[in-house]
């Protein structure tokens, strides 16, 4: 697992073979410390954006449209989020891609972090 290069988020990601040829499944854990969240209607709410960028010899290539992760956690879910908020994505992985940079944006706090994992 690689640590997220964001000052307050202690996150990790793993990459494994996807269910189809030339795909990779990413499992990301985003640490809750430092996320901008707001209690709203009995839930802990926030909003993250996840982007996956393939790194090639010719430069970066966007692998998919960024995902929006709307956080709507109960108090118990938030209490148990210390191990990270989980997100998963299966993406095409062209042969030219050697690594994938995962970019996490806390949309409400305008904070960005990223980590790079081998394909």
Backbone torsions as a table, in degrees:
resi	resn	phi	psi	omega
1	UNK	NA	143.2	178.4
2	UNK	-106.5	144.0	179.1
3	UNK	-84.3	142.7	178.8
4	UNK	-70.9	136.0	-178.6
5	UNK	-84.5	42.4	178.9
6	UNK	-115.6	131.6	-170.0
7	UNK	-53.1	-41.6	-172.4
8	UNK	-105.3	-13.1	-178.8
9	UNK	-95.9	126.4	175.5
10	UNK	-103.7	92.0	-172.4
11	UNK	-125.1	168.1	-178.2
12	UNK	-148.4	163.4	177.0
13	UNK	-146.6	148.7	172.6
14	UNK	-126.0	151.0	176.7
15	UNK	-122.5	136.0	177.4
16	UNK	-141.9	166.1	-179.6
17	UNK	-60.3	135.3	179.2
18	UNK	-78.1	179.3	-177.5
19	UNK	-77.6	-17.5	179.2
20	UNK	-120.3	164.0	178.5
21	UNK	-59.9	144.6	177.5
22	UNK	57.0	35.1	172.8
23	UNK	-126.1	156.1	177.7
24	UNK	-131.1	138.2	176.4
25	UNK	-102.6	125.2	178.6
26	UNK	-108.0	133.9	172.6
27	UNK	-118.1	121.3	-173.6
28	UNK	-116.9	139.0	173.6
29	UNK	-121.1	123.5	-177.0
30	UNK	-109.3	118.1	-180.0
31	UNK	-67.3	138.8	-176.2
32	UNK	-78.6	-17.1	-176.4
33	UNK	-63.4	125.5	177.8
34	UNK	89.3	-6.7	176.1
35	UNK	-70.2	144.3	176.1
36	UNK	-86.3	108.5	179.7
37	UNK	-126.9	155.9	-177.0
38	UNK	-134.3	130.8	172.0
39	UNK	-69.4	129.1	-176.4
40	UNK	-151.5	121.1	178.3
41	UNK	51.5	43.8	176.8
42	UNK	78.4	8.4	-179.8
43	UNK	-125.0	158.6	171.1
44	UNK	-96.4	118.1	-172.9
45	UNK	-116.9	151.3	177.1
46	UNK	-170.3	178.9	-179.0
47	UNK	-147.6	125.1	178.9
48	UNK	-118.6	155.2	173.7
49	UNK	-124.1	134.2	178.7
50	UNK	-117.1	126.8	177.3
51	UNK	-124.1	143.5	-179.1
52	UNK	-120.6	119.9	-176.0
53	UNK	-121.4	123.7	177.0
54	UNK	-81.2	135.7	177.9
55	UNK	-102.3	121.8	-178.5
56	UNK	-123.3	171.1	177.0
57	UNK	-63.0	-25.3	-179.4
58	UNK	-94.1	0.0	179.4
59	UNK	122.4	-178.2	-177.6
60	UNK	-73.9	147.4	178.5
61	UNK	-134.4	126.3	177.0
62	UNK	-69.7	126.1	-177.5
63	UNK	-87.9	-23.7	-179.4
64	UNK	-164.8	164.5	173.6
65	UNK	-65.4	139.8	179.5
66	UNK	-58.0	146.3	177.3
67	UNK	-98.1	142.7	173.0
68	UNK	-100.5	127.2	178.3
69	UNK	-111.0	102.3	179.2
70	UNK	-84.2	118.9	179.2
71	UNK	-87.0	124.6	176.9
72	UNK	-142.1	73.1	-171.8
73	UNK	-99.9	144.1	171.2
74	UNK	-72.6	167.9	178.4
75	UNK	-59.3	-40.6	178.7
76	UNK	-66.1	-41.5	178.0
77	UNK	-62.5	-41.7	178.9
78	UNK	-64.7	-40.3	178.9
79	UNK	-61.9	-35.4	-179.1
80	UNK	-89.3	4.0	-177.2
81	UNK	-80.2	2.6	-179.8
82	UNK	-58.1	-27.9	177.5
83	UNK	-81.7	-2.0	178.6
84	UNK	111.8	148.2	174.4
85	UNK	-88.8	121.9	-171.8
86	UNK	-87.0	142.2	172.0
87	UNK	-144.6	146.1	179.1
88	UNK	-135.9	150.0	-179.1
89	UNK	-154.5	134.2	172.8
90	UNK	-107.1	128.6	-173.0
91	UNK	-132.1	154.3	170.4
92	UNK	-66.6	143.9	-179.0
93	UNK	-132.7	88.8	179.5
94	UNK	-56.5	151.7	179.9
95	UNK	-56.5	-29.4	-177.8
96	UNK	-71.1	-14.0	-178.8
97	UNK	-85.7	122.3	178.8
98	UNK	-100.4	-30.4	179.4
99	UNK	-142.4	161.5	177.4
100	UNK	-126.3	128.8	175.0
101	UNK	-96.2	125.5	177.6
102	UNK	-103.1	122.5	-177.8
103	UNK	-110.3	127.4	178.7
104	UNK	-114.7	126.1	179.1
105	UNK	-117.1	124.5	169.6
106	UNK	-83.8	100.9	-170.8
107	UNK	-65.6	-28.8	-178.8
108	UNK	-82.5	-25.2	-178.4
109	UNK	-105.2	-6.5	-177.7
110	UNK	57.3	39.8	175.3
111	UNK	-106.5	143.8	-178.4
112	UNK	-129.0	140.5	172.4
113	UNK	-140.4	156.9	178.0
114	UNK	-147.8	160.9	172.6
115	UNK	-146.1	154.5	-179.2
116	UNK	-118.0	131.5	178.9
117	UNK	-126.2	148.7	174.8
118	UNK	-67.3	149.3	-179.7
119	UNK	-71.0	NA	NA
